[in-house]
Amino acid sequence: MMPYVEMVEYEDASSEVKEIYDEILATRGPDGLSDFWKTLAFHPPTLLRNWKQASDALSPGELDGLTKEMLYIAASIATNCTYCTEAHIALAQRLGMTDGMLGELVEIVSLAHGASALGAAYGVDRDVASRGD
């Protein structure tokens, strides 16, 4: 798949975009300036807004960085975003995710996907036990 707009390489970026790129590189390391960010850079307000949201949401807080990356992987699988899935698997692996952890994560996503389809198909409503009454 090719982007519908031209990616902005660091050396071709405006000073405004370079400032955002520098933040991305400082946070994510030398491999952090992915094609995703380079594509969003064609419209600097979109790049800035998405970078701020991503950096805020994925920074360690109550949940550690690896857990957040694994949640991002699960959401990416669920929405069929191959690019996001691959990118966040790589980020999670850098944070210590093992092959076994990835296997369990994918198994849970697959289970939830299948169970959700069955529940929707059969019109299953939450019962008293699952509500905690």
Residue, then its C-alpha position, 0 to 999 in steps of 0.5 A: m500500500m502506498p500513501y496517498v500523499e508524499m512522505v516528508e523526509y527529515e531533510d526536506a521537512s520545515s522547521e515546524v515539522k523538524e521540531i516534532y520529528d526531533e521529539i519523536l526521535a528523542t522519545r522513540g530512538p533512531d528508528g522511531l521516525s516511521d513512515f506513519w509520522k512522515t506521511l502525517a507530516f504533509h499536514p503539520p497540525t495533524l502530525l502534531r496532534n497525533w504525536k502529542q496524543a500518542s506520546d501522552a497515551l503511551s507514556p508509562g502511568e498506571l500501566d507500564g509502557l509494555t502493557k500499553e504497547m500490548l494493548y495497542i497491538a490488540a486494538s490493531i489486530a482487532t481493527n485489521c491494521t497490519y501496519c500498526t500491528e507490525a510497528h507496535i509488535a516491534l516497539a513492544q519487543r524492544l520493551g521486553m515482550t517475548d514470543g510467548m507473550l505475543g502468542e498469549l496476546v494473539e490467543i486472547v484477541s482471537l478468543a475475544h473476536g470469536a466469542s464476540a461474534l458468537g454472542a452477537a450472532y445469538g443475541v446473548d445478553r449479560d447474565v447476573a453472574s457477569r454483572g456482579d450482582 
